[in-house]
Amino acid sequence: MKKLVIVESPAKAKTLSKFLGKEYVVKASMGHIRDLPTYRFGVNIEKDFAPSYEIIRGKKQLIKELKEEASKASKVYIASDPDREGEAIAWHVKEVLDLEDKGDIRIEFNEITKDAVLQAIANPRGIDYNRVNAQQARRILDRIVGYKLSPLLWRKVKKGLSAGRVQSVAVRLICEREEEIEKFIPEEYWSLTAHFEAEEKKFTAKLSKYQNRKMEIKTREEMERVLGELSNQEYHVVKITKKLTRKSAPEPFTTSTLQQEASKRLNFSAKKTMQIAQALYEGLEIGEYGLTGLITYLRTDSTRVSLEAKAKTQEYIKKFFGEEYVGTNKKTKTPKGKIQDAHEAIRPTDIEKDPEKIKQYLSLDQYKLYKLIWERFLASQMSDVQYDVTTVDISAGDYLFKATGSVLKFPGFTKIYQVEEEEGEGKEKLPSLFEGQSLKLLKLEPKQHFTEPPPRYTEATLIKALEEKGIGRPSTYAPILDTIVKRGYVEKEKKQLKPTELGRIVVDLLKEHFPDIIDVEFTADMEEKLDQIEEGETNWIEVLKSFYEPFNETLKQSYEKIEKVVIPVEESEEKCPNCGRNLVVRTSRFGKFLACPGYPECKYIKPFVQKTGATCPKCGGEIVVKKSKKGRTFYGCSNYPTCDFVSWDLPSSKKCPNCQSIMVEKRPKKKAPYLLCTNPECKHTEPLEEKG
């Protein structure tokens, strides 16, 4: 009789079949096989929150096949993912197939390699019911909030709305950041750069102090006074400081940091990153290696690395870079708790599988993400970067200027992985100087600045904020972001997350009447309680009771307290061709559209066109905002298909002065916006003059 191994996905089943041979049958449960009901509450509050689970629609035939295989097997192992969700899947499979748990039914592994899988089978265990209870508690908590709060929102705000325990807090963070931006008042300040020449080499220094106090210049008048006082001064080197500085290698990826870096470097959404990472984890056909899992488990809070993986990686670094590049005595960050340290960091299962060697077997996106993970992990085990940094103090009467220069002494981990440099001085190489040396001043360059508001969240920065505040867990970040956009609470402008009017209304209502639900600290505290359930330190039913009783009391009162909210409607100038009313802007899960306000009497609708105010350089029509199939914004002519002009960048009405080609607006993150000629042979650029 053969042994049966049950996993979640066909891809994982295929990879395990290769490792385990003919004495094993590997089948997939296709994720969860039962869950709370779709169309009813499914939780008996009076009976200690007893859940009423149902077989998921479409899974009955699959369960029948799994039962048949289990009846024929000499032994059944459940090998779902090594986390709460995976443990819950294992428990549901055991219950539905009526399997006996003698403490040897469950196997788990952090990576899908032959050694890891065979070791797991040699060391089976029983179902971890603390993990199962932690997952049940989260599922029931979310069901209570969703099912009890959503009808209130339908009645008081708008039909079809839903509330979520964690996603509502995420929307609150985005709304509060938008309020900060709107209330922000820019403050003027000035900087002064001195350009010097010494030994026929030029360098710059920044004004730093006046009479040994930090120098702050707020107005043009103050700057003119300073320039006047400096006009007849002599400039001398008064102090030179040299020191060796190090930049530590980055930690290997956790789920959160992987999503952040993939967003910044590859422009991947959190959802896309997790989908690709799942495929890399479960296994792909890699030439001579066959079906192989390329990375370790993708849902983790830990930066811990196994001693075996560390030793292999150090040997690889010695072989290809030299012994001096091996990182020594590398400290890792202490995890927040035992739960988060259950798995290793995300790393390659085999460092020898260089991304370039296996590139031909991966899709372009798989290659990009695997390369990012491989390079980051390799860099994490390499030595620090070393710089020789020189700081020069230059006096001019009562004023002091500082020049900082650095020279790379040892590249360390940057041989393989570049980190984002911090802004500031220190990039230039200074000439040889000595204390007491007189310097030739070439010019003084004053510059006006204005303080800027905090930036809107992007997916990367929101994930970072949620993690820092203890909200959600690795497996929840991608679904949270996906949900708040789909439900119309937040919209993406390029990569930035901006709250919609609907999102603000719902957040304000929840803040006023359900402060706990939308409170950051309360939500973080609930995550800690779920962790305590997993550790066996807290009873899951007690946690649910402590939440439900005050929540339910507030809910009852809210139906009477909360008045119907009228959502402001954006009226357009276009008239309804059927009844003559002004069309209004409506939003569905597919985006904005124009509709007649006379619905349901008049059901006229048409697509919403966002105008830019720019003129088409081909035909003189109006340039409008469009979306690609993948949701990327581009610009096209409103006269399409008569005019086929399209551009990823907003076209300018100004023609190139050199070749008369179309110029487009470029808005880089850390530089001033400018105009660029689209003619590849010209590429003329000039500053963009902003209106107003």
C-alpha positions in Angstrom: 0.0 0.0 0.0 1.2 3.5 -0.9 1.5 6.5 1.4 -0.6 9.6 0.7 0.7 13.1 1.0 -1.8 16.0 0.8 -0.5 19.5 -0.1 -2.4 22.7 -1.1 -1.4 23.2 -4.8 -0.8 21.1 -7.9 2.6 22.8 -8.4 3.7 21.7 -5.0 2.3 18.2 -5.5 4.2 17.9 -8.7 7.5 18.9 -7.0 7.0 16.6 -4.1 6.2 13.6 -6.3 9.6 14.0 -7.9 11.3 13.8 -4.5 9.3 11.0 -2.9 9.2 8.3 -5.6 6.7 5.6 -6.4 5.8 4.5 -2.9 4.0 7.9 -2.3 0.9 9.4 -3.9 0.8 13.2 -3.7 -2.5 15.0 -4.1 -3.6 18.7 -3.8 -6.4 20.0 -1.7 -6.5 23.2 -3.8 -6.2 25.4 -0.7 -9.0 25.4 1.9 -11.6 22.7 1.4 -14.1 24.1 3.9 -14.7 27.6 5.4 -17.4 29.7 7.0 -20.5 30.0 4.9 -20.5 32.5 2.0 -24.1 33.8 2.4 -24.7 33.7 6.2 -22.9 34.6 9.4 -22.0 31.1 10.3 -20.8 31.8 13.9 -22.9 30.8 17.0 -22.1 33.6 19.4 -24.2 32.0 22.3 -22.3 28.7 22.0 -18.8 30.1 22.6 -18.5 31.4 19.0 -18.8 28.0 17.5 -18.1 28.2 13.8 -20.3 26.5 11.3 -18.0 25.3 8.5 -19.2 24.3 5.1 -17.6 22.5 2.2 -16.4 25.1 -0.3 -18.5 25.2 -3.4 -17.0 23.0 -6.2 -14.8 20.9 -3.8 -17.2 17.9 -3.2 -15.7 15.8 -6.1 -12.2 16.6 -5.0 -13.0 15.6 -1.4 -14.5 12.3 -2.7 -11.2 11.6 -4.6 -9.1 12.4 -1.5 -11.2 10.1 0.6 -10.7 7.3 -1.9 -7.0 7.8 -1.9 -6.9 8.0 1.9 -8.8 4.7 2.3 -6.2 2.9 0.1 -3.2 4.5 1.8 -1.1 2.8 4.5 -0.4 6.2 5.9 -1.6 9.8 5.3 0.6 12.9 5.8 -0.7 16.5 5.4 2.0 18.8 4.1 0.2 22.2 3.9 2.2 25.4 4.4 4.1 25.9 7.7 2.0 28.8 9.1 -1.4 29.4 10.8 -3.3 29.2 7.5 -1.5 26.0 6.5 -2.2 24.5 10.0 -5.9 25.3 9.6 -6.0 23.7 6.2 -4.4 20.6 7.7 -7.0 20.4 10.4 -9.9 20.9 8.0 -8.5 18.2 5.7 -8.2 15.8 8.8 -11.7 16.6 9.9 -13.4 16.3 6.5 -11.5 13.1 5.5 -12.2 11.7 9.0 -8.5 10.9 9.6 -7.0 9.8 12.9 -4.3 12.0 14.4 -1.9 9.9 16.5 0.6 12.7 16.6 2.2 11.7 13.3 -0.2 13.1 10.6 1.4 16.5 10.0 4.6 17.3 8.2 6.1 20.7 7.4 9.2 22.1 5.7 10.6 25.6 5.2 11.9 24.8 1.7 10.8 22.4 -1.0 14.1 20.5 -1.5 14.6 16.7 -1.4 16.5 16.8 1.9 14.0 19.1 3.6 11.0 17.0 2.5 12.6 13.6 3.4 13.6 15.0 6.8 10.0 16.2 7.4 8.6 12.8 6.6 11.0 11.2 9.0 9.8 13.6 11.7 6.0 13.9 11.5 4.0 15.5 14.3 0.4 16.0 15.3 -1.9 19.0 14.4 -0.9 22.1 16.3 -4.3 23.1 17.7 -2.9 26.4 19.2 -2.1 27.5 15.6 -5.5 26.3 14.4 -7.2 28.2 17.2 -5.2 31.4 16.4 -6.4 31.1 12.7 -10.0 30.4 13.8 -9.9 33.4 16.1 -8.7 35.7 13.3 -11.2 34.3 10.9 -14.1 34.7 13.3 -13.0 38.2 14.4 -13.0 39.3 10.7 -16.3 37.6 10.1 -17.9 39.5 13.1 -16.6 42.8 11.9 -17.5 42.2 8.3 -21.0 40.8 8.8 -22.1 43.0 11.7 -20.7 46.3 10.6 -21.3 46.1 6.8 -25.1 46.3 7.0 -24.7 49.5 9.1 -22.6 51.0 6.4 -25.1 50.0 3.7 -28.0 51.7 5.6 -26.1 54.8 6.7 -23.7 55.4 3.8 -24.0 53.3 0.6 -25.1 49.9 -0.5 -22.5 47.3 -1.2 -19.9 48.7 1.3 -17.9 46.5 3.6 -15.7 47.0 6.7 -12.7 45.1 7.6 -10.9 44.8 11.0 -7.4 45.4 9.6 -8.0 47.1 6.3 -10.0 49.9 7.9 -7.0 50.8 10.0 -4.9 50.8 6.8 -7.4 53.2 5.1 -7.3 55.4 8.3 -3.5 55.7 8.0 -3.9 56.8 4.3 -6.6 59.3 5.2 -4.6 60.8 8.0 -1.6 61.2 5.8 -3.7 63.0 3.3 -5.0 65.3 6.0 -1.4 66.1 7.0 -0.6 67.0 3.4 -3.6 69.2 3.0 -3.0 71.1 6.3 0.7 71.5 5.6 2.0 75.0 5.4 5.4 75.3 3.6 8.1 77.2 5.4 10.9 79.1 3.6 14.6 78.4 4.3 17.8 79.0 2.5 21.1 77.1 2.0 24.5 78.6 1.0 27.1 76.7 -0.9 30.6 78.0 -1.3 32.6 76.9 -4.4 36.4 76.8 -3.7 39.6 76.0 -5.7 42.7 74.5 -4.1 45.6 72.8 -5.9 43.8 73.5 -9.2 40.9 71.3 -8.0 37.4 72.5 -7.3 35.2 71.5 -4.5 32.2 72.7 -2.5 31.3 73.4 1.2 28.0 74.2 2.9 27.4 77.0 5.4 27.1 75.2 8.8 27.6 77.6 11.8 27.6 81.2 12.9 29.6 82.0 16.1 29.7 78.3 16.8 25.9 77.9 16.6 23.9 76.0 14.0 23.1 78.4 11.1 19.5 78.7 10.0 18.5 81.2 7.3 14.8 81.7 6.9 14.3 84.7 4.5 15.9 86.3 1.5 16.7 89.4 3.6 18.7 87.3 6.1 20.6 85.6 3.2 21.4 89.0 1.7 22.8 90.1 5.0 24.9 87.0 5.3 26.2 87.4 1.8 27.1 91.0 2.6 29.1 90.0 5.7 30.9 87.3 3.7 31.8 89.5 0.7 35.2 90.6 2.1 36.1 87.6 4.2 39.1 85.3 3.8 38.6 81.6 3.8 40.9 79.3 5.8 41.0 75.5 6.6 40.8 75.3 10.4 40.2 71.6 11.0 40.5 68.3 9.0 39.0 65.1 10.4 39.6 61.7 8.8 37.8 58.5 9.8 36.9 55.1 8.5 33.2 54.5 8.3 31.3 51.3 7.5 28.0 50.5 6.0 26.6 47.2 7.2 25.3 44.6 4.8 21.5 44.5 4.5 19.4 41.8 6.3 18.0 39.0 4.1 14.4 39.5 3.1 11.3 39.0 5.3 7.9 39.0 3.6 7.5 42.7 4.3 10.9 43.8 3.1 10.6 41.7 0.0 7.3 43.4 -0.9 8.8 46.8 -0.2 11.9 46.3 -2.3 10.0 44.6 -5.2 7.7 47.6 -5.3 10.6 50.1 -5.3 13.0 48.2 -7.6 10.7 46.2 -9.9 7.5 48.2 -9.7 5.6 45.0 -8.6 2.5 45.2 -6.5 2.5 43.3 -3.2 -0.1 40.9 -4.7 2.1 40.3 -7.8 5.2 39.8 -5.6 3.5 37.1 -3.5 2.1 35.3 -6.5 5.5 35.0 -8.2 7.2 34.1 -4.9 4.7 31.4 -4.4 5.6 29.8 -7.7 9.3 30.1 -6.9 8.7 28.4 -3.6 6.4 25.6 -4.9 8.8 24.6 -7.7 9.5 25.2 -11.3 11.0 23.0 -14.1 14.7 24.0 -14.1 16.6 22.1 -16.8 18.9 19.4 -15.4 17.6 20.0 -11.9 14.0 19.1 -12.9 11.2 20.4 -10.7 12.8 22.5 -8.0 11.7 24.9 -5.3 14.0 27.9 -5.7 13.3 29.9 -2.5 12.4 29.1 1.1 8.9 29.8 2.6 7.7 33.2 1.6 5.6 34.2 4.6 8.0 35.1 7.5 8.9 37.9 9.9 12.3 36.4 10.7 15.8 37.3 9.3 17.3 34.1 10.9 19.4 31.9 8.6 20.2 28.2 9.1 23.8 27.4 9.9 23.9 25.1 6.9 22.7 27.8 4.5 25.1 30.3 6.0 28.1 27.9 5.7 27.3 27.1 2.0 26.9 30.8 1.2 30.2 31.7 2.9 32.0 29.0 0.8 30.3 30.5 -2.4 31.5 34.0 -1.4 35.1 32.7 -0.8 35.1 31.0 -4.2 33.8 33.8 -6.3 34.8 37.0 -4.4 37.6 36.1 -2.0 37.8 35.4 1.8 37.9 39.1 2.6 34.3 39.5 1.3 32.8 37.0 3.8 30.8 38.7 6.5 31.9 37.7 10.0 30.0 37.8 13.4 27.0 39.1 11.6 24.2 40.1 14.0 20.6 39.7 13.1 17.7 41.7 14.4 15.9 40.2 17.3 12.4 39.1 16.2 9.3 40.5 17.9 8.3 37.1 19.4 8.6 33.4 19.1 5.9 33.2 16.5 7.6 35.4 14.0 10.9 33.4 14.3 9.3 30.2 13.4 10.8 30.3 9.8 14.0 31.4 8.3 14.4 34.6 6.2 13.4 34.3 2.5 16.5 33.0 0.8 17.5 30.8 -2.2 17.2 27.0 -1.4 20.6 26.6 -3.2 23.0 29.5 -3.6 24.7 27.7 -6.5 21.6 28.3 -8.6 22.8 31.6 -9.9 19.9 33.6 -11.5 21.9 33.9 -14.8 22.4 30.2 -15.0 18.7 29.4 -14.8 17.3 32.5 -16.5 16.2 30.6 -19.5 13.8 28.5 -17.4 12.1 31.4 -15.8 9.6 34.0 -17.0 10.9 37.6 -17.0 9.1 38.5 -13.8 10.2 35.2 -12.1 13.8 35.9 -13.1 13.6 39.5 -11.7 12.2 38.5 -8.4 14.5 35.5 -7.9 17.5 37.6 -8.8 16.5 40.2 -6.2 16.1 37.5 -3.5 19.4 35.7 -4.5 21.4 38.9 -4.6 20.0 40.3 -1.3 20.7 37.0 0.5 24.2 36.8 -0.9 24.9 40.4 0.1 23.5 39.8 3.6 26.3 37.3 4.2 29.1 39.5 2.8 31.4 42.0 4.6 30.6 45.7 5.2 31.4 48.5 2.8 34.3 50.7 4.1 34.8 54.4 3.3 37.5 56.9 4.1 35.5 60.0 5.1 37.2 63.4 5.3 35.5 66.4 6.9 37.0 69.9 6.5 36.0 72.9 8.5 36.5 76.2 6.7 36.3 79.5 8.6 35.2 82.9 7.2 35.2 85.3 10.1 32.4 84.3 12.4 31.0 81.8 9.8 32.0 78.2 9.4 31.6 76.0 6.3 31.8 72.3 6.1 33.0 70.1 3.2 32.7 66.3 3.4 34.2 63.9 1.0 34.4 60.1 0.9 36.6 57.6 -0.9 35.5 53.9 -1.2 38.2 51.8 0.5 36.5 48.4 0.3 33.3 47.6 -1.7 32.1 44.7 0.5 28.6 43.6 -0.2 28.1 46.3 -2.9 30.0 44.0 -5.3 26.6 42.3 -5.7 23.9 44.5 -4.2 23.4 48.3 -4.2 21.5 49.9 -1.4 19.7 53.3 -1.7 22.2 56.0 -0.7 21.1 58.6 1.9 20.8 62.1 0.6 23.5 64.6 1.7 27.0 65.7 1.0 30.0 63.4 1.0 29.9 62.0 -2.5 32.7 64.2 -3.9 36.4 63.6 -3.6 38.2 66.4 -1.9 41.6 67.7 -2.9 44.6 67.4 -0.6 44.2 70.1 2.1 46.1 71.1 5.2 45.1 73.0 8.3 45.8 76.8 8.1 45.5 76.7 4.3 44.0 79.7 2.5 41.4 78.9 -0.1 40.3 80.7 -3.2 36.6 81.4 -3.3 35.1 81.1 -6.7 31.5 82.0 -5.9 28.8 81.8 -3.2 25.6 80.1 -4.3 22.5 80.9 -2.3 19.5 78.6 -2.8 15.9 79.1 -1.7 14.0 76.0 -0.4 10.6 75.3 1.1 9.8 72.5 3.5 7.7 69.8 1.9 4.7 67.9 3.3 5.1 64.2 4.1 4.7 62.1 1.0 1.6 60.0 0.3 2.0 56.3 1.1 3.0 53.9 -1.6 2.4 50.2 -1.2 6.0 49.8 0.0 5.8 52.6 2.6 2.3 51.5 3.8 3.5 47.9 4.3 6.5 49.3 6.3 4.2 51.4 8.4 1.8 48.5 9.1 4.7 46.3 10.1 6.2 48.9 12.4 2.9 49.5 14.1 2.3 45.7 14.6 -0.8 45.7 12.3 -1.4 42.5 10.3 1.0 39.8 9.6 3.2 38.7 6.6 0.3 36.8 4.9 -2.1 39.8 5.2 -0.3 42.7 3.6 -1.0 41.9 0.0 -4.7 41.1 0.5 -5.2 44.3 2.6 -3.8 46.5 -0.2 -5.7 44.7 -2.9 -9.0 45.0 -1.0 -8.9 48.7 -0.1 -8.3 49.6 -3.7 -11.0 47.2 -5.1 -13.6 48.5 -2.6 -13.1 52.1 -3.7 -11.7 53.4 -0.4 -8.3 54.2 -1.9 -7.1 54.9 -5.4 -3.7 54.7 -6.9 -2.2 57.8 -8.6 1.0 56.4 -10.2 2.4 54.5 -7.2 0.9 56.7 -4.5 -2.2 55.7 -2.5 -4.8 58.4 -2.2 -8.1 58.1 -0.2 -11.3 58.6 -2.1 -14.2 60.7 -0.7 -15.9 57.4 0.2 -12.9 56.2 2.1 -12.8 59.4 4.1 -16.5 59.2 4.9 -16.2 55.6 6.1 -13.1 56.3 8.2 -14.6 59.4 9.9 -17.8 57.4 10.7 -15.8 54.5 12.2 -13.5 56.9 14.1 -16.5 58.6 15.7 -18.6 55.5 16.6 -16.2 52.5 16.6 -12.9 54.0 17.8 -11.5 50.6 18.8 -12.2 49.0 15.4 -10.1 51.6 13.7 -7.6 52.3 16.5 -4.0 51.5 15.5 -3.0 50.4 19.1 -6.1 48.3 19.6 -5.5 46.5 16.3 -1.9 45.9 17.1 -2.9 44.6 20.6 -5.3 42.2 19.0 -2.4 40.8 16.8 -0.4 40.2 20.0 -3.4 38.3 21.5 -3.6 36.1 18.3 0.1 35.4 18.8 -0.5 34.5 22.4 -3.3 32.1 21.3 -0.7 30.4 19.0 1.7 30.1 21.9 -1.0 28.5 24.1 -0.8 31.4 26.5 -4.4 32.7 25.9 -7.8 31.1 25.4 -9.2 32.0 22.0 -12.8 32.1 23.1 -11.9 34.5 25.9 -10.2 36.8 23.3 -13.4 36.8 21.2 -15.6 37.5 24.1 -13.6 40.5 25.3 -13.9 41.9 21.8 -17.5 41.1 21.0 -19.3 42.3 24.0 -18.4 46.0 23.9 -18.4 45.9 20.1 -22.0 44.5 19.9 -23.2 47.1 22.5 -21.8 50.0 20.4 -23.3 48.5 17.2 -26.8 48.4 18.7 -26.6 52.1 19.7 -25.1 53.1 16.4 -28.2 52.3 14.3 -30.0 55.0 16.3 -27.2 57.5 16.7 -25.8 57.6 13.2 -27.7 59.7 10.7 -27.8 58.9 7.0 -24.6 60.1 5.3 -25.0 62.0 2.0 -22.0 61.3 -0.3 -21.2 64.4 -2.3 -21.6 63.8 -6.0 -19.2 65.3 -8.6 -21.3 66.9 -11.3 -20.0 67.1 -14.8 -20.8 69.7 -17.5 -22.0 67.0 -19.9 -25.8 66.6 -20.3 -27.7 63.4 -20.4 -28.9 62.9 -24.0 -32.1 61.3 -22.8 -33.4 63.7 -20.1 -31.1 66.7 -20.2 -29.8 66.4 -16.6 -26.1 67.1 -15.8 -24.3 63.7 -15.7 -22.6 62.9 -12.4 -19.4 60.9 -11.7 -20.0 57.5 -10.2 -17.5 54.8 -9.1 -17.8 51.1 -9.4 -15.2 48.4 -8.8 -14.1 48.9 -12.4 -13.4 52.6 -11.9 -15.2 55.9 -12.6 -18.0 56.3 -15.1 -20.6 59.0 -15.9 -24.2 58.4 -15.1 -27.5 60.2 -15.2 -28.6 61.3 -11.6 -32.2 60.4 -12.6 -31.5 56.6 -12.1 -33.6 54.4 -12.0 -36.0 56.3 -14.3 -33.1 57.2 -16.6 -30.3 54.6 -16.9 -28.0 56.4 -19.2 -24.2 55.8 -18.6 -21.0 56.5 -20.5 -17.3 56.1 -19.8 -15.6 58.7 -17.6 -12.8 60.7 -19.4 -10.2 62.5 -17.3 -9.0 65.6 -19.2 -5.4 66.8 -18.8 -5.7 70.3 -20.4 -2.9 69.4 -22.8 -3.3 69.6 -26.6 -2.6 66.7 -28.9 0.6 67.5 -30.8 -0.7 65.6 -33.9 -4.2 66.8 -34.5 -4.9 69.5 -31.9 -7.4 67.3 -30.0 -7.5 67.1 -26.2 -5.2 64.7 -24.4 -7.0 62.5 -21.9 -5.9 60.0 -19.2 -6.2 56.3 -20.1 -5.5 53.0 -18.5 -3.7 50.0 -20.0 -4.9 46.4 -19.4 -2.5 46.1 -16.5 -3.9 49.4 -14.9 -0.9 51.6 -15.9 -1.7 55.2 -16.7 -0.9 56.6 -20.2 -2.1 59.5 -22.3 -3.9 59.5 -25.5 -5.8 61.7 -27.9 -9.6 62.1 -27.4 -10.0 61.8 -31.2 -9.0 58.1 -31.1 -9.2 56.1 -33.4 -9.0 59.0 -35.9 -5.8 60.1 -34.2 -3.5 57.4 -32.7 -1.3 59.6 -30.6 -0.3 57.9 -27.2 2.4 58.5 -24.7 3.5 57.2 -21.3 4.4 60.8 -20.3 2.1 63.9 -20.5 2.9 65.7 -23.7 3.6 69.4 -23.7 2.2 72.0 -26.0 5.7 73.3 -26.4 7.7 71.9 -29.4 11.4 71.1 -29.2 13.4 74.3 -30.2 16.0 72.2 -32.0 13.9 69.7 -34.1 10.3 70.8 -33.6 9.4 67.3 -32.2 6.9 66.6 -29.4 8.2 67.3 -25.9 6.9 65.4 -22.8 6.9 66.2 -19.1 9.3 64.2 -16.9 8.9 64.2 -13.1 11.7 62.3 -11.5 11.5 61.7 -7.7 14.6 63.6 -6.5 15.1 66.1 -9.3 13.2 69.1 -10.6 10.6 68.3 -13.4 11.7 69.0 -16.9 10.7 68.7 -20.6 12.2 66.0 -22.8 12.3 65.9 -26.6 10.8 62.6 -27.8 13.1 62.5 -30.8 15.7 59.8 -29.9 18.3 61.6 -32.0 17.8 64.9 -30.3 16.8 64.3 -26.6 16.8 68.0 -25.9 15.8 68.8 -22.3 14.8 72.1 -20.6 13.3 73.0 -17.2 9.5 72.7 -16.9 7.9 75.9 -15.9 5.1 75.0 -13.5 1.8 76.9 -13.8 1.2 79.1 -10.8 
